[in-house]
Amino acid sequence: MKAFRLDELEAERAANKGAYLQFLRERNMSVGLYALDAGELDPQRPHGQDEVYFVVSGRAAITVGTETTQVARGSVVYVPAGVEHRFHHISEDLRVMVVFSPPES
């Protein structure tokens, strides 16, 4: 078993001064914590893996392909591999758990 505490992951991510912290990597998936502060721009490019976003905290909009929706704590969004996507209009600091399958390259 591997178990993680969100507050410890956030502290590690912040200490590394990066927006993304991969904290689990297995044969068929990887998991990370992604952080964008209010007003920040999301620099993402399409990924070669399917993704699931689980919003831990914050508020924003996300556009996936041509569809846009509002997200907040508890929202779950699926993004197919290769599809343009981006968080925007981030009104509260955003913390998102990201699951990649297969693992992020």
N, C-alpha and C positions, 0 to 999 in steps of 0.2 A: 504494500500500500504506500502511496505517496499522498501526503496531506499538506495543504497550504493555508496560510492566513492572509487575507486580503491586505490588512494593514502592514504586514511584513513585506509583502510583494510590492506595495506602493512605496514603502521606504527604500527598498532596494532599487526600484525603478528610478526614483528621484535621486538617489545617491549616484547612480550611473549617468545622470543628466541626459537621459534619452526619453523619447515619447513611448517607446515599446520595450517591454521586457518579456522575452520568452522564458517561461519557467518550467515547462514540461515538454519533452520531446520523446515520442515513442514511434514504433514502426509505422503506424497508420495515421498518426495525428500529432499535432503540436498545439500548445496552448500558451497564450501570452496575455499580458495586460497592456492596453493601449490608453494613453492619456493625452487629451487635448484641453487646454485651458479656454475659458470663455473668450470669445473673440478671435481665437487662433485659427489659422488656415490649415486644413488637412492636406498634406502633400502626397497622399497615397496614389499609387498606380495600380492597375489591375494585377492580380496575382494569378499564378498558375495552378492554384488549389481552390477548392470550394472553401468557403468561410462561413462561420456562424458567429455573429456578434451578440453578446449578452451585455446590456447596459447595466452597470453596477450603480452608477450615480451620474447626475448631470442631466442636461437637456440640450437637444440639438435637432437638426433635420439631417436626414441622410438621403442621398440620391443614389439609386442603383439602376444603371442603364438610363431609362427615361422616366422612372417612377421615383417619386419623393414622398417621404413620410416623416412625421415627427417622432422622436424617440425620447424616452426618459427612463428612469430607474425601472428595471423589470422588462424592458423591451427586448425582443429577440428578433434579429434580422439575418436572413440567409442571403449570401452573395455567391452566385455561381462563378466558377473559375473563369478568368479572362474578361469579366464584365467590369466596365468603368464604375467606380463608386467613390463616394466622398461624403464625409460629415461636413456640415456647414451651418451657419447661423447658430453657433454654439453659444447659448445664453447662460449656461452654468457649466463649470468645469466638468468635463466628461471623462469618465473612467469606464472602459469597456473591456470585457474579457473576450478574447478572440480564439476560436478553435479553427485550425487549418486541417484539412484532410485531402490528400496525404500531407505529411509534415511540410511546413514552410521550408523552402530551399535556402 
